[in-house]
Amino acid sequence: MRPRYTRNNPYNSTVLVNLLLSGTGSEKEMRHFAFSLEEGMTYAPGDAVGVVPENRAEVVAEVLDALGFTGEERVLDHYKVEIGLAEALRTWLAIGKLARGAVSQYARLPGAAGVSGRGPEALQRLSGPENKLLADEYCWGREFIDLITDFPGAIANPQELFNVLPRLAPRLYSIASSQAVHPDTVELTVRVVRYSAHGRNRLGVASGHLGERAHVGAILPIFLHSNQNFRLPEDSSAPAIMIGPGTGIAPFRAFLEERRAKGHFGKNWLIFGDQHRASDFLYEDLWSELQRDGTLTRLDTAFSRDQANKIYVQDRIRENAGELYAWLQRGAYFYVCGDALRMAKDVEQALLDAIAMGSNGTLDHAAEYLATMKQQKRYRRDIY
């Protein structure tokens, strides 16, 4: 049966919890959220929640001012429905993080030949496949407001914005709860993205919406997103090894809640990492509770900034190669959640090294072993 609520027809959920997780001195703003669900909305550990954000009112106003529009102009949205320009910029168009494709489309507009600021020649040097690296460098840390400030004057008709900007997309967040424990709610672990670049303070579109406007009692459009490739073992006795640095811990909170609630007796090993134990040890009390009741068999942590030499989750994998390989030999599933750019690659290399060390074999043997695990669906990743 198809879900009733989708990205195009989200459920207007009530924010029930918005709790700051990170402690004093943390370099990150980590938050725990709980949202209401309508009866009949179901999810499984490993699934995600799609959050449908809106662009901030102050950013919309800034873009309108830079373009010289009032916001009352009428435009046609992606479904050819007429709406006001301010609404389009708030709910339909991705005016946050600047994409290379938007720069290329902007440079193709009829008015691009007459842009001022850095000039049409500089704009053209950022467009086209041959200038990919230069365009990527320009886009890093910039938003649409930077483009129209650096190269003003290209947009004569507000409808042209739909040719330049992609649609504002929902953001998927791994679910951090088991519905067996929280039947009427769904919970998330979110890092609110804040940074400064090119002379401006920046805020993630979706995480910023959650961090600054998703107050308790607020209404937020959401939908549930199934992820069949990131599931607990069907065999409740199978061991599970879970690698979750930072907010990558979220699905493993759901996994462990589920295994305890359902009486699964497979052993569980969690490896968590972040910067500082004192300020960044997410859900520390829960892990202690789960260790006391026997749900969490083993917990290893890697707090990278608490000593002179940085220690990461992949270091803990290598340090415990023998024990980890013994778990794999007993049929353990190996799960990874978090950053795809570096962490996931580093963890996979550490896993290969651990298999080689634990089996007294070669890296070629380890690669074959891991390939078999993948075929058996015992190596699963939720990376982004």
RODO-2510 file (C-alpha; in nm, 4 decimals, decimal comma):
residues 384
     n   res          X          Y          Z
     1     m     0,0000     0,0000     0,0000
     2     r     0,1362     0,3404    -0,0960
     3     p     0,2005     0,5792     0,1936
     4     r    -0,0612     0,8468     0,2349
     5     y     0,1957     1,1178     0,2960
     6     t     0,4811     1,1875     0,0525
     7     r     0,7244     1,4671    -0,0287
     8     n     0,4557     1,6207    -0,2494
     9     n     0,1851     1,5630     0,0110
    10     p     0,3554     1,5855     0,3522
    11     y     0,1962     1,5423     0,6915
    12     n     0,1700     1,8562     0,9062
    13     s     0,3339     1,7238     1,2201
    14     t     0,3560     1,8939     1,5588
    15     v     0,7009     1,9394     1,7116
    16     l     0,6905     1,7686     2,0517
    17     v     1,0568     1,7882     2,1544
    18     n     1,3431     2,0181     2,0553
    19     l     1,6301     1,9403     2,2913
    20     l     1,9900     2,0622     2,2742
    21     l     2,2169     1,7577     2,3054
    22     s     2,5625     1,9134     2,2790
    23     g     2,7150     2,0525     2,5959
    24     t     2,8987     2,3687     2,6909
    25     g     3,2067     2,4243     2,4788
    26     s     3,0991     2,2044     2,1893
    27     e     3,1870     2,3287     1,8422
    28     k     2,8625     2,1759     1,7137
    29     e     2,4952     2,2346     1,7767
    30     m     2,3339     1,8912     1,8049
    31     r     1,9605     1,8627     1,8713
    32     h     1,7105     1,5867     1,9405
    33     f     1,3609     1,6235     1,7952
    34     a     1,0353     1,4361     1,8347
    35     f     0,7413     1,4809     1,5958
    36     s     0,3822     1,3655     1,6196
    37     l     0,2494     1,1030     1,3777
    38     e    -0,1001     1,0390     1,2538
    39     e    -0,2530     0,7005     1,3284
    40     g    -0,1479     0,4566     1,0572
    41     m     0,1896     0,6187     0,9853
    42     t     0,4491     0,3468     1,0416
    43     y     0,8251     0,3198     1,0123
    44     a     1,1026     0,0711     1,0843
    45     p     1,4515     0,1221     1,2285
    46     g     1,6737     0,2272     0,9412
    47     d     1,4085     0,4458     0,7778
    48     a     1,4292     0,8235     0,7455
    49     v     1,2084     1,1275     0,7900
    50     g     1,1799     1,3790     0,5108
    51     v     1,1640     1,7336     0,6462
    52     v     1,0115     1,9907     0,4103
    53     p     1,1862     2,3194     0,4965
    54     e     1,1233     2,6792     0,4040
    55     n     1,3822     2,9446     0,3255
    56     r     1,4243     3,2069     0,5962
    57     a     1,2172     3,5237     0,5588
    58     e     1,5251     3,7454     0,5921
    59     v     1,7040     3,5615     0,3089
    60     v     1,3953     3,5898     0,0869
    61     a     1,3810     3,9624     0,1572
    62     e     1,7498     3,9982     0,0779
    63     v     1,7093     3,8195    -0,2570
    64     l     1,4055     4,0280    -0,3495
    65     d     1,5940     4,3469    -0,2684
    66     a     1,8964     4,2405    -0,4735
    67     l     1,6738     4,1550    -0,7712
    68     g     1,4688     4,4731    -0,7418
    69     f     1,1332     4,2939    -0,7017
    70     t     0,8619     4,3518    -0,4419
    71     g     0,7653     3,9863    -0,3905
    72     e     0,4089     4,0531    -0,5038
    73     e     0,4871     3,9674    -0,8666
    74     r     0,2989     3,6620    -0,9930
    75     v     0,4873     3,3551    -1,1216
    76     l     0,3968     2,9998    -1,2188
    77     d     0,5325     2,7236    -0,9943
    78     h     0,6539     2,3836    -1,1183
    79     y     0,2922     2,2698    -1,1512
    80     k     0,1965     2,5842    -1,3483
    81     v    -0,0021     2,7181    -1,0550
    82     e     0,0156     3,0950    -1,0122
    83     i     0,1680     3,2122    -0,6827
    84     g     0,3382     3,5234    -0,5486
    85     l     0,7129     3,5600    -0,5992
    86     a     0,7812     3,5891    -0,2260
    87     e     0,6019     3,2597    -0,1655
    88     a     0,7960     3,0983    -0,4509
    89     l     1,1256     3,2074    -0,2975
    90     r     1,0167     3,0915     0,0469
    91     t     0,8751     2,7492    -0,0388
    92     w     0,9669     2,6479    -0,3959
    93     l     1,3133     2,7618    -0,4997
    94     a     1,6528     2,6550    -0,3616
    95     i     1,8113     2,9907    -0,2807
    96     g     2,0435     2,8381    -0,0208
    97     k     2,3593     2,6484    -0,1123
    98     l     2,4636     2,7529    -0,4625
    99     a     2,4821     2,4777    -0,7252
   100     r     2,7103     2,4853    -1,0281
   101     g     2,4109     2,4213    -1,2527
   102     a     2,2424     2,7382    -1,1255
   103     v     2,5487     2,9425    -1,2190
   104     s     2,5477     2,7944    -1,5706
   105     q     2,1757     2,8602    -1,6126
   106     y     2,2172     3,2149    -1,4839
   107     a     2,4946     3,2739    -1,7397
   108     r     2,2618     3,1574    -2,0198
   109     l     1,9892     3,4122    -1,9450
   110     p     1,9355     3,6810    -2,2109
   111     g     2,0227     3,9478    -1,9562
   112     a     2,3529     3,7851    -1,8605
   113     a     2,5364     3,9744    -2,1330
   114     g     2,4661     4,2979    -1,9492
   115     v     2,5467     4,2047    -1,5902
   116     s     2,7467     4,4520    -1,3869
   117     g     2,9577     4,3829    -1,0774
   118     r     3,2304     4,1407    -1,1802
   119     g     3,1059     4,1609    -1,5384
   120     p     2,9749     3,9218    -1,8066
   121     e     3,3210     3,7888    -1,8956
   122     a     3,3813     3,6690    -1,5380
   123     l     3,0343     3,5133    -1,5283
   124     q     3,0914     3,3235    -1,8535
   125     r     3,4205     3,1880    -1,7161
   126     l     3,2148     3,0129    -1,4467
   127     s     2,9791     2,8388    -1,6894
   128     g     3,0153     2,5366    -1,9149
   129     p     3,1602     2,1903    -1,8481
   130     e     3,5124     2,3031    -1,9299
   131     n     3,5029     2,5401    -1,6300
   132     k     3,3751     2,2851    -1,3778
   133     l     3,6616     2,3216    -1,1299
   134     l     3,6499     2,7017    -1,1370
   135     a     3,2718     2,6973    -1,0895
   136     d     3,2964     2,4499    -0,7996
   137     e     3,5516     2,6742    -0,6321
   138     y     3,3208     2,9738    -0,6747
   139     c     3,0136     2,7877    -0,5432
   140     w     3,1822     2,6596    -0,2281
   141     g     3,0301     2,8376     0,0724
   142     r     2,8138     3,0632    -0,1447
   143     e     2,4389     3,0983    -0,1887
   144     f     2,2142     3,2458    -0,4573
   145     i     2,2355     3,5897    -0,2954
   146     d     2,6105     3,5898    -0,3623
   147     l     2,5612     3,5160    -0,7320
   148     i     2,3101     3,7953    -0,7879
   149     t     2,5231     4,0332    -0,5804
   150     d     2,8450     3,9504    -0,7654
   151     f     2,6753     3,9542    -1,1075
   152     p     2,3633     4,1722    -1,0789
   153     g     2,1234     4,2519    -1,3607
   154     a     2,0733     3,9220    -1,5439
   155     i     1,7143     3,8568    -1,4330
   156     a     1,4585     4,0833    -1,5946
   157     n     1,1521     3,8648    -1,5405
   158     p     1,0913     3,6867    -1,2077
   159     q     0,9713     3,3768    -1,3933
   160     e     1,3318     3,3300    -1,5083
   161     l     1,4182     3,2218    -1,1550
   162     f     1,2498     2,8879    -1,2256
   163     n     1,4956     2,8336    -1,5118
   164     v     1,7933     2,9097    -1,2899
   165     l     1,7198     2,7585    -0,9491
   166     p     1,6424     2,3948    -0,8636
   167     r     1,3370     2,3148    -0,6578
   168     l     1,3740     2,3393    -0,2815
   169     a     1,4110     1,9747    -0,1848
   170     p     1,3209     1,7959     0,1397
   171     r     1,6081     1,6827     0,3589
   172     l     1,6165     1,3203     0,4750
   173     y     1,7235     1,2480     0,8341
   174     s     1,7834     0,9000     0,9761
   175     i     1,5216     0,8046     1,2336
   176     a     1,6562     0,7835     1,5887
   177     s     1,3669     0,5968     1,7504
   178     s     1,1877     0,2628     1,7491
   179     q     0,8131     0,2774     1,6957
   180     a     0,7851    -0,0196     1,9297
   181     v     0,8928     0,2223     2,2043
   182     h     0,7465     0,5454     2,0655
   183     p     0,4256     0,4371     1,8879
   184     d     0,2870     0,7851     1,8141
   185     t     0,6067     0,9780     1,7450
   186     v     0,9216     0,9758     1,5361
   187     e     1,2552     1,1126     1,6617
   188     l     1,5640     1,2605     1,4953
   189     t     1,9208     1,3581     1,5804
   190     v     2,0214     1,6688     1,3853
   191     r     2,3294     1,8863     1,3623
   192     v     2,2332     2,2479     1,2926
   193     v     2,4724     2,3642     1,0214
   194     r     2,6183     2,7076     1,0916
   195     y     2,9313     2,8575     0,9377
   196     s     3,0791     3,1771     0,7975
   197     a     3,2031     3,2094     0,4408
   198     h     3,2774     3,4968     0,2038
   199     g     3,1880     3,7571     0,4634
   200     r     2,8458     3,6157     0,5520
   201     n     2,7099     3,3975     0,8308
   202     r     2,5445     3,0906     0,6790
   203     l     2,2761     2,8548     0,8100
   204     g     2,1704     2,5205     0,6643
   205     v     1,8256     2,5444     0,5070
   206     a     1,6665     2,2360     0,6659
   207     s     1,8811     2,2069     0,9784
   208     g     1,8451     2,5806     1,0335
   209     h     1,4680     2,5539     0,9997
   210     l     1,4730     2,2789     1,2618
   211     g     1,7157     2,4546     1,4929
   212     e     1,5610     2,8012     1,4840
   213     r     1,1944     2,7658     1,3878
   214     a     1,0879     2,4154     1,4947
   215     h     0,9918     2,5165     1,8457
   216     v     0,7778     2,2860     2,0574
   217     g     0,4229     2,3234     1,9311
   218     a     0,5252     2,4404     1,5849
   219     i     0,3874     2,2658     1,2763
   220     l     0,6362     2,1122     1,0338
   221     p     0,5604     1,9230     0,7108
   222     i     0,7241     1,5780     0,7160
   223     f     0,6939     1,2380     0,5481
   224     l     0,8352     0,8926     0,6216
   225     h     1,0908     0,7454     0,3820
   226     s     1,1523     0,3695     0,3721
   227     n     1,5096     0,2408     0,3500
   228     q     1,4982    -0,1334     0,2870
   229     n     1,8766    -0,1483     0,2482
   230     f     1,9427    -0,0507     0,6092
   231     r     1,7602    -0,2996     0,8259
   232     l     1,8289    -0,5029     1,1370
   233     p     1,9135    -0,8692     1,0762
   234     e     1,6067    -1,0832     1,0153
   235     d     1,7641    -1,3358     1,2524
   236     s     1,7166    -1,1772     1,5950
   237     s     2,0114    -1,3781     1,7296
   238     a     2,2608    -1,2336     1,4795
   239     p     2,5233    -1,0002     1,6276
   240     a     2,5416    -0,6393     1,5052
   241     i     2,8411    -0,4054     1,4902
   242     m     2,7375    -0,0408     1,4530
   243     i     2,9713     0,2448     1,3524
   244     g     2,8091     0,5837     1,4067
   245     p     3,0198     0,8978     1,4547
   246     g     2,8390     1,2252     1,5232
   247     t     2,4756     1,2287     1,4106
   248     g     2,5488     0,8966     1,2409
   249     i     2,4522     0,7535     1,5789
   250     a     2,0823     0,8186     1,5063
   251     p     1,9750     0,4891     1,3439
   252     f     2,1646     0,2873     1,6029
   253     r     1,9630     0,4485     1,8797
   254     a     1,6616     0,3128     1,6889
   255     f     1,8250    -0,0275     1,6355
   256     l     1,9066    -0,0744     2,0029
   257     e     1,5677     0,0473     2,1232
   258     e     1,4045    -0,1983     1,8826
   259     r     1,6216    -0,4939     1,9801
   260     r     1,5530    -0,4362     2,3485
   261     a     1,1771    -0,3837     2,2991
   262     k     1,1422    -0,6913     2,0764
   263     g     1,3599    -0,9139     2,2967
   264     h     1,6251    -0,9761     2,0316
   265     f     1,9146    -1,1579     2,1919
   266     g     2,1820    -1,0959     1,9299
   267     k     2,4891    -0,9211     2,0713
   268     n     2,5380    -0,5506     1,9923
   269     w     2,8642    -0,3579     1,9606
   270     l     2,8513     0,0200     1,9174
   271     i     3,1478     0,2369     1,8142
   272     f     3,0750     0,6086     1,8513
   273     g     3,3012     0,9038     1,7839
   274     d     3,2995     1,2822     1,8048
   275     q     3,5279     1,5629     1,9220
   276     h     3,5010     1,5834     2,3028
   277     r     3,3586     1,3411     2,5587
   278     a     3,2480     1,6226     2,7901
   279     s     3,0366     1,8056     2,5307
   280     d     2,9721     1,5695     2,2397
   281     f     2,8896     1,2281     2,3889
   282     l     2,5390     1,1999     2,2436
   283     y     2,2914     0,9853     2,4416
   284     e     2,5567     0,8815     2,6935
   285     d     2,2961     0,8017     2,9616
   286     l     2,1032     0,5761     2,7240
   287     w     2,4140     0,3765     2,6298
   288     s     2,4921     0,3262     2,9992
   289     e     2,1378     0,2038     3,0603
   290     l     2,1546    -0,0330     2,7629
   291     q     2,4859    -0,1702     2,8866
   292     r     2,3440    -0,2306     3,2333
   293     d     2,0456    -0,4268     3,1027
   294     g     2,2621    -0,6285     2,8624
   295     t     2,1218    -0,4907     2,5350
   296     l     2,4485    -0,3186     2,4458
   297     t     2,7207    -0,5796     2,4742
   298     r     3,0116    -0,3516     2,4012
   299     l     3,0663     0,0237     2,3628
   300     d     3,3826     0,1829     2,2256
   301     t     3,4286     0,5571     2,1851
   302     a     3,6709     0,7763     1,9915
   303     f     3,6856     1,1401     2,0980
   304     s     3,9260     1,2924     1,8512
   305     r     4,0194     1,6159     2,0334
   306     d     4,0629     1,4847     2,3882
   307     q     4,4299     1,3968     2,3389
   308     a     4,7271     1,5184     2,1362
   309     n     4,6864     1,2533     1,8680
   310     k     4,3437     1,2483     1,7075
   311     i     4,1556     0,9199     1,7454
   312     y     3,8678     0,8256     1,5168
   313     v     3,6224     0,5371     1,4939
   314     q     3,8394     0,3713     1,2285
   315     d     4,1262     0,3602     1,4788
   316     r     3,9058     0,1694     1,7238
   317     i     3,8197    -0,0772     1,4470
   318     r     4,1867    -0,1503     1,3815
   319     e     4,2741    -0,1654     1,7538
   320     n     4,0107    -0,4339     1,8048
   321     a     4,0765    -0,6272     1,4842
   322     g     4,0886    -0,9691     1,6475
   323     e     3,7643    -0,9316     1,8385
   324     l     3,5877    -0,7666     1,5442
   325     y     3,6871    -1,0478     1,3099
   326     a     3,5648    -1,3025     1,5661
   327     w     3,2254    -1,1285     1,5670
   328     l     3,2155    -1,1363     1,1866
   329     q     3,3002    -1,5067     1,1916
   330     r     2,9980    -1,5555     1,4157
   331     g     2,7786    -1,3945     1,1507
   332     a     2,7767    -1,0333     1,2706
   333     y     2,6260    -0,7638     1,0518
   334     f     2,8420    -0,4520     1,0064
   335     y     2,6606    -0,1156     0,9844
   336     v     2,7973     0,2310     0,9047
   337     c     2,6081     0,5605     0,9168
   338     g     2,7344     0,9124     0,8553
   339     d     2,9583     1,1142     0,6287
   340     a     3,0120     0,9644     0,2826
   341     l     3,2930     1,1944     0,1757
   342     r     3,5661     1,0712     0,4088
   343     m     3,4419     0,8745     0,7090
   344     a     3,2733     0,5931     0,5177
   345     k     3,5809     0,5359     0,3008
   346     d     3,8129     0,5430     0,6012
   347     v     3,5902     0,2995     0,7911
   348     e     3,5795     0,0575     0,4979
   349     q     3,9582     0,0615     0,4725
   350     a     3,9836     0,0040     0,8489
   351     l     3,7380    -0,2851     0,8179
   352     l     3,9501    -0,4419     0,5443
   353     d     4,2617    -0,3979     0,7593
   354     a     4,0834    -0,5525     1,0592
   355     i     3,9706    -0,8535     0,8562
   356     a     4,3247    -0,9024     0,7257
   357     m     4,4777    -0,8715     1,0733
   358     g     4,2112    -1,0782     1,2458
   359     s     4,2387    -1,3624     0,9935
   360     n     4,6166    -1,3397     0,9545
   361     g     4,5449    -1,2959     0,5866
   362     t     4,6196    -1,0493     0,3089
   363     l     4,4247    -0,7443     0,1990
   364     d     4,3224    -0,9408    -0,1107
   365     h     4,1705    -1,2050     0,1158
   366     a     4,0019    -0,9289     0,3178
   367     a     3,8526    -0,7826    -0,0014
   368     e     3,7095    -1,1238    -0,0924
   369     y     3,5720    -1,1651     0,2599
   370     l     3,4053    -0,8239     0,2448
   371     a     3,2629    -0,9000    -0,0996
   372     t     3,0995    -1,2099     0,0478
   373     m     2,9573    -1,0014     0,3330
   374     k     2,8068    -0,7641     0,0790
   375     q     2,6491    -1,0549    -0,1089
   376     q     2,5036    -1,1781     0,2186
   377     k     2,3808    -0,8217     0,2928
   378     r     2,5790    -0,8205     0,6157
   379     y     2,7644    -0,4977     0,5285
   380     r     2,5185    -0,2109     0,5198
   381     r     2,5726     0,1626     0,4950
   382     d     2,3526     0,4682     0,5326
   383     i     2,5861     0,7466     0,4206
   384     y     2,5274     1,0953     0,2974
***
